[in-house]
């Protein structure tokens, strides 16, 4: 049986995978992770929230090149996730309008 790695895992950076591994080994304790990385609890919480967003975006990638580009910008932190969502929603709305005219 050939096992395929989920696409969202393949798109994460090595640093993210190490964080996930450490998080699991710490039984999900953000306090323990904060101590291990020598940072504050809010810093770890923010890192985890960003990682969750990356996974969601990677997991929901569309075949539409424009949408994929916007999502990549969000994952790479070139734009924030709220802006990405608004751009994608507006794009889909415009595409929908064009589809009705044809």
Buried (B, 14 or more C-beta within 10 A) or exposed (E): EEEEEEEBEEBBEEEBEEBBEEBEEBEEEBEBBBEBEEEEEEBBEEBBEBBEBBBBBBEEBEEBEEBEEBBBBBBEEEBEBEEBBEBBEEBBEEEEEEEEEE
